[in-house]
Amino acid sequence: MSRFRMTRPSPRSATPSIVGSTDASRSAVRSPRRAPRQRAFAAPPDRDGRDKILQVAIRSFSEIGYEGTTTAAVAREAGVTQPLVHHHFGSKEGLWRAAMDELFAEVDAFREPSDASPTERLVAGIDQFVRFVARRPEVTRVIAREGAKSSPRLTYLIDRHLRAPFQAVVGAMKAGQRAGLIARDVRPELVLFLLLGAGSHLFDVTAFARESLGIDAESERTREEFVALVREVMSAGIFRERVGKRRR
């Protein structure tokens, strides 16, 4: 009998098993509620990390170029791990392309008035361009770096982001010349590069403008005055139709 009694579970040994079963049941009930919170919490940091990586990469590629930029340095500055950079973008080339797509995205969104004259279309394009490079001077720096010599990266920028808007500006000028609204003795392609240089340089050298002449090139007032100035110079120089005066 004593041997039989020893094999029976004592009340003390039974109690932990009941408590354990209760805790397991409670955990089973709680776990479905915890899981969605964990998934919801994990997603935003991943997205934030990608955005931070892109912004750091844009600044690095524009300031020190493709060769000077490393994924390790971008990761450090963005406060993420280097494997996360490769997870999102695959390689430095993939990171560069994604950064350029982010930087030049607004160029793809440029719109011209559908019922406008060639000169009005050109002026609208000028206004958009100057405001764009004022906000994103990295565009000017990237073009200056990549445009110095032929490369697959330059081809990518032109084919994906720049060829269509460049052709639209040149086409508008040629249409204006045929209509007698724009001087016929100027080459539209050269005017385009005049605009690219003159319209963006101020915003590429903001420190120089401030320290040399006290110009706050980052202010909205300066930007809008500069937009009006470029429009007036174009109007006085090549337009037969004084668009700058008439639009005010």
N, C-alpha and C positions, 0 to 999 in steps of 0.2 A: 504494500500500500504506500509505504514511504517513497518507493521508487516511482509509483504512479503519480503521487502528489508533486514530485519534483519536476515531472514533465509538464504539468499544467502551468499555463502562464499566470503569474502573480498579478494582482491588481496594479502593482507599480509598473510592471512591464507592459501591461495593456494600455495604460494611460498615454505613454509617449506615442504609441501607434495611432491612437485616436486623434491626438493633437496634430501629429504629422499629417494625417489624412485631412483634417480640417484646414491646416495651412495650405496643403496642396490644392484643396478645393478653392480656397480663397484666391490663391495665386492663379489658378486656372480661370477664375472669374475676372480677376484684375488684368491679366495679360492681354486680352483683346483690346482693352482700353488704352494700355500703354503703347502698343505697337504703332497705332496711327500717329501718336504724338512724336514718337521717335523718328518716323519717316518724315513728318512735316518739319521737324527741327533740322534734319540733316540736309534738306534740299537747299534752303537759302544760302548757307555758307559756300556751297559748291558753286552756285551761280555768282555770288559775290566774288569768289576767288577768280573765276573766269574773267569777269569784268575788270577786276584790278590788274590782272595779268595783261589784258589788252591795252589798258591805258598806260601802264608802265612801258610796254613794248612800243607803243606809238611814240612816246617821248624818247625812248632810247634809240629807235631806228631813225628818228628825225634829227637827233642831236649828235650821235656818234656813228650812225650808219649801220648797215647790215653786218659788215665785218667786225666792227667793234662791239656789237651786241652779243651777249651769250644768254642762253636760257637759264643758266645758273644765276647770273646777275639779275635778270628779270624776276626770277622767283624770289630772291632775297629782298629786292625792293618792294615787291608786291606782298611780301609776308606769307608766302606759300612755299611748298616743297617743289623741287625741280621735277619729280615724277608727276606732279599735278599738271605742270606745264605740258609735258609730253602726253599726258592723258587727254587733255583737251585739244591739243594742236598737232601732236605727232612728232614734230621736229621743229628746228628753227625756221626752216623754209615755210612750214605750215603756219607757224606763229606769225611770220612776216606777212603772209597772204591774208590771214584773218585780220591782222592789225590794219593793213591797207584797205581792206573791204570796209572795216569799221570807220576809218578815217575819211575815206572818199565816198561814203554812202550818200552824203547830202548832194554831191555832184549829180548822182543818178536821179535825184528828185527835182532838179532844176526844171522849171516850167516857164514857157513863154505864153503871153496872151494870144489866144487862138485867132482873134479878130484884129490883131494889131498890124501896123505897117512894118516893113523891114527895119526901119530905124527904131520904132518903139520896141520891137522884139530884141533888137541889139541892146538898147538901153536897159531893158528888163534883165537881160543876161548879165550886163555889167554890174548892175545894182546887186544882184544875187551873188555874183562872184566876189565883189569887194567885201560884202558883209560876211561871206563864208570864210575868206582867208583872214579876216579880222578876228573871227572866233577861233579858227583853227590854223594858226601860223605854221603848224607842223606840216601842212600840205606843201607850202612853199619850200620848206627845207628838204622834204623828201624828194620833190621834183628836182631841186637843184642838185642833190646828191646822185640820184638815180639817172638824171638826164645828162650827166656829164659824159657817159659812154654807153654803148650798146650792151645790153645784157638781157637775160630772160626775165629779170625783174622789171626792167623798163618796158619790155614788150607786154608783160602782164598788166602794168598800170595803164598803158595806152589802150590796149585791146579791151580791157574790162571796164575802165572808168573814164578815159579821156577822149578817145577818138570821136565818139558820138557827139559830145557837147562841143568839141573843137570844130567839127564839121558843121554843126548847126550854126555856130557864130559866123564862120566863113561863108556859109550858104546865105545867111541873112544879109551879110554885107554885099555879096554879089547880087542878090535880088534887089537891094537898095540901089546899087549902081545901075542896074538895068532900068530901074524905074526913075532914075535921075534924082534920087534922094540922097545919094552918097557920092562924094567925089570919085570920078572914074580914074584918076591918076594915082591912086594908092593901091598897094597890094594888100588884100584882106588878110592874108596869112601873116604879113609883117605887123599889121595893126593888132592882130590877136596877140602876138608876142610882146608888143608894146604894152598892151593891157595887162598881160600876165606879170610883166616886170614892174611897171609903174603902179599897178593896182594892188600889189601885195607887199612890196618892199618895206613900207612903213611899219607894217604889222609883224614883220620878221625881225626888225631891229628896234624893238620897243625901248630897250635900255639906252641905246645910242640916241634915239629921238628925245628921250627924256633928259639925259645928261647933257646933250649938246645944245638943245634949244627949248627945253622945258615942255615938250609936247607929250601929253598923256595919250599915247596911242591906244591904250586899253579902255578908254572911256567911250561911252555911247555917243557923246557929243562929237568927239573927234572923228569917230567912224562915220557918222551921218554927214558931217561937213566934208569929209574926204570923198564919200560917195557922190555928193553933189558936185564937188570939184572935178572929179573924173568925168562925170556926165557932161559938165559944161565944157571941159577941154575937148572932149570928143565932138560935141555939138559945134563948137567954134572951128574945129580943125577939119573935120571930114564930112559933117552932115550939111546937106543943102536945106534940110528942114530943121529948124531950131527946136529940137525936141526938149532940150533941157529947160528952155524958157517956157515953152508951152505947157509942160507938165507941172509946173509949180502952181 
